[in-house]
Amino acid sequence: MGLELYLDLLSQPCRAVYIFARSNNLPLEFKQVELLKGQQKTEEFRKVNLLMTVPALKDGAFTLAESIAILLYLARKFKTPDHWYPADLQKRARVDEYLSWQHTSIRAKASTILLHKMLMPILTGKPVPAEKMQSLTEDLNVVLNQFEEKFLEDKPFIAGTEVSLADLLALEELVEPLGVGHDPFEGRPKLTEWRRRVEGAVGKQLCQEARQVLLNPSNFSADKIPPEVLEGLKKYLNLYPLPLVFSRRSPLSEETVPFFTPTLNVLINIGPPKQRTTLPHDPSSHQDGHWGWRTTSRRRRRCPGEGPQPPPSRARLGPRLPTRGGSGRRRQ
């Protein structure tokens, strides 16, 4: 039995795996799983991936989830050209560095724009407010600057002079907002040139083919979503109001940092909630994005909005009493 790759090309990791497999002529059978129709919840697919997410790979009796794991498995199994995942220690480290960084940066910010502009009109009947879009765009621009300055620098590709898995995954993350009319490449010549090089290396026509589902506006309409899935999304919105990026206040600074961004895989798999529960970041019970850390130990619990507990003041302690062993108790 050959290899089977389950995917939905609306998903950016799925597109990356699809383009990688096609550009290397890997003998895979592609099986469509439409997330918006809830096809990942079928018993048949649960046998392939209990997590009910795509992409998923089946190699005989062996099954594998998660896009990065699948890409590395395919690269090693079929011994694809070295540039995809270099044997050189430092070049491979550059690829690994980006793969470790991208989840809470490029993916978080780019997919949040798509989710807002796609889901808010469907679930509320209203477009995303202009001030909210401006805030989301500014957040994306921050990570785009980091990507250009840290990962691209003055190199043609992330790992050096040749395209790698890091470039392919990064590109598909960045084209995701194009599905809702937001162009992250606008006004960024360095990023635009990098995109041109990556598409040239893997095949521009192949990239366009992989993005047909994403760039078709009719795929983002309420009539494309089954009523039960739509109802689950509406109840999710009532329970977890947009924005869909939960955040907390960093203990090291006043910056609010994201800790979870639900992807399309996550949102579609969420069923209707039975009752309202308290979220780690719930505007109705917390202030300024702080968490109320609650523990079962004897330490005093920190209230919502309260900063870190200061260390005990040494001014209250008296001088150390001399003892024979060189240590002693403090005079109170």
N, C-alpha and C positions, 0 to 999 in steps of 0.2 A: 504494500500500500504506500502511495506517495505522500508527500507532505501536504497538509492542508492549512491554509492561512485564512482565519476568520477576521473580517474587518468591515468597517464602515468608513468610506473615504471622506465623510464629514469630519472625522476625527483626525487631527494633525499627526499623532503618532502612527496611526494606520497608514496615512499617506506616505510617511517617511519609510515605513517598512515596505510598502507596495513599490515605491520608486526604487528602493535599494534592490529588491528582488528582481524587478523587471530590468533594471539597468545592468544587472549581472547575469541575466538569463537563467535564474534559478528555477529548478523544476518544481514549482509550487502550484497547487490548485487553489484558486481564490474563491472563497465562499462569503457572500454578502450577508451581513447582519445589520439590519436597520435599527439603530438605537431609538429613533423617534417613534418607531412602531412597537417597541418593547420586545423585539425578537431575541434579545440576549437573555430573556427570562424564561425561555422555553426549556423543557426538561432535556431536550436533545443538546442544546448548547451548554447547559449546566454540567453535562458530562465532560465537555471539553474544558470549560473554565468555570469553576465554582464561584469565582468572584463576579461573574456576569459582566465582564468588561472586554473590550476589544482594544488592540489586536490580541489574538490568541492563536497559538500554533499547535498542530497535532502532527507528530512524527511517529506513525505506527501507534503503539500503546503509550508513547510519551507525549505529554501535553505541557505547554509552557505559556505563561501569561507575562505581561509587561513588555513594552516595546523595546526598551534597551536590552533586556535579557534576550529577546527574540533576535534582535539585530546582531548581537555578539555571538549567539548560537549559530546563526546562519553564516556569519563571516568565518567562523572556525570550522564548521562542518564542510562548507564548500570551498574553503581556502581561497576566498576572494582576494583580489589584489591588495597588497600590503597597505596602500595609502588609506584604505577605509578605516583600518584600526592598526596603526603602525606598530611594527616590532621594535622600533627605536624607543628606548625607555622614555626620553623626554617628550618626544612627539606623542606617544601614547598617553603620557601624563597630561598633556594639554587637552587631548580629547576627553579623558576622564574628568579633568577639571571642569570643562564646560558641562558635561553630562550631569555632574553633581550639582552644579550651580543653577541650571536652567529651570528646575521645577518651580522654585519660589520666586523667580524673576521674570524671564522672558515668557514662560508659559502662563504664570499667574496673571501678569499684566495684559498680555495680548488676548488670552481667552476670556478675561473679564469683560473686555470691551465687546467681544462677540456675544457673550451671554446676556449682557445688559441690553444691547440693541436688538437682539433676537427675541429674548423672553419678555422684556417689559411691555412692548406693544401687544404681544399675544395675551399676556396674563392680566394686564391692566387697561388695555385699550389706549394707552397714552405713550408718546415717545419718551425717551430718556431726557430729563431736563438738561438744558444747555450747560448749566453750571456743573452738573454731575459729569457730563461728557468731557468738559474741560479738565476736571479733576482726574478723571481716568486717563485722559491723554497725557497730562503732565506726569502721572505715575509711570506710564509706558515710556515716555521720553527719558526718564531717569535711567531705566534699565537699558534703553537703547544706547545712551551715552556710555554706560558701563561696558556694554558689549563691544562698541567700537573702540574704546580706549584700552580696555583690558584684554579682550580676546582677539580682536582683529589687529589692532595696532597698525603697523604698516605692512602687514603680510597679505598675500592674496587670499589665504584661507586660514582657518583657526589653528591648524597644526603646522602650517608652513606653506609650502608651494603646491600642495595637492589637496584635493577635496577629501574630506573624511566624514565619518558618521556624525560628528559634531556639527559640521556645516549643514548636512542634510536635515537633521532634526531641527536646527535653529531656523533654517529657511521656512520649513513647514509651520513652525510656531508663529513666525512673523507674518506669513501670508494669511493667517487665520482671520484677522480683522477685515481683510478684503471682502469676505463674504457678506459683511453688513455695510460695505461702502466706506470703510475707514482705511486709509493708505498710510501705513507706518513708514514707508520709504520716501514719502514726499518731503522734499527739502533736505534730503540726506544723500548727497552724491556718493559718499564713501560706502554707505550701506547698499545703495542701488547698484554700484559697480560690483560689490561682493555678490549680490543676488544674481547678476548677469553671469558672473564666472561660475557660480555653483550650478545654475541651470544649464550653462553650456557644457559643464563637465558630465552631468547626468543625463542631459537631453531635454531641451526646452519643450518639445512636443510631448514627451512623457510626463513632464510636470503639469502641463496644461490638461492632459488627459486625467491625471489624478485629482485635479482641482475642479472638475466639471460639477460635481455634486455641491461643493462649497460655494462656487460662484453662480449657482442657479438660484435667484431670489425666490422662486416658487417653493423651494424646499423649506423656507422659513415662514410658513403660513400655518395658521391654526388648523386648517382642514387637513394638513399632512400629519397631524398628531392624533392618535386614537383618543377618544373621550376619556378613558380611564387614566391614560398617561397625563393628559392635560389637566385632569382633576387633581392628580397627585402633585403636579407642578404648582397649581394654584394654592393648594393647601400648604405646600412647602413655602411658597412666597408669604402666606399669611403667618406661618410659624417663624420663618427666618427672613425678615424683610430685607429687600435689596438695600445696600450693595451686597453682592454675593461673595465678597472677600471679608472674612472675619478677621479682626485684627486685635492686637493688644498693645499696650504702651510698653516700650522697651524699658527694662530696669536700668539700662546704662545711659539712656538719654531721653529726651522728650519726644523722640520720633515714634510714630505709630507704625508698627511693623506687621506685615501679614503673617498669619500662621496657617491658614487653610484657605484654599480656593477650590471649590467644587467644580469638577469638570463635567462635561456633558455625560460621560459615563456615570458619574456619581449622581447627578441630578435625576437622570432617567430611572435609576434603580431605586430611588427613594419612594416608598409607598406612602399612602395617606397616613399622617400621624394620628395616634389614638387620642392623645391629649397633649396639651401644651406643657412643655418642660422648660426648665431654666437653662439657657445657653451660657457658655463661658463668656460670650460677649453679647449681652442682651440689652438694647438701649433702654428698656423699661425698668431694668434693675441695676444697671451699672452706669458709671459716670465717666465721660471722657475716654472711653475705650479701655479703662483699667479692668483688670480681672480682680475678683474677690477670691483670693486663694484660701481655701478652706482645708484644714487638715484634721486628722483624728488624733493627733498628738496632744500633749498638754500645753503646747505653746499657744499664746493668745492668738486668736484668729484675726486676720487682717480684713478690715471692712472694704467693700467696694469703693474704689477711688482713693484708697489710702496708699501712700507711698511705702517704700521699704522701711522696715523698722530700724531706727538708728542704733548703733552699738551702745552698750552701757557706758555712761560717762566715767572716765577715770578720775574726775575731780572729786568724786564721792569717796574714793579709797584713800586711806591713809598710807604712810610710808611702810615699807616692808620691814618686819621685825627681824633682826639678825638671829640666826640659829647656828648650831654647830655644823649642820649639814649643808649650810650655804643657802637654804631656802627657809621660808617661814610663812606664817599667815600674815594677812594684812590687818593693821589696826583700824578698826571701824570708828 
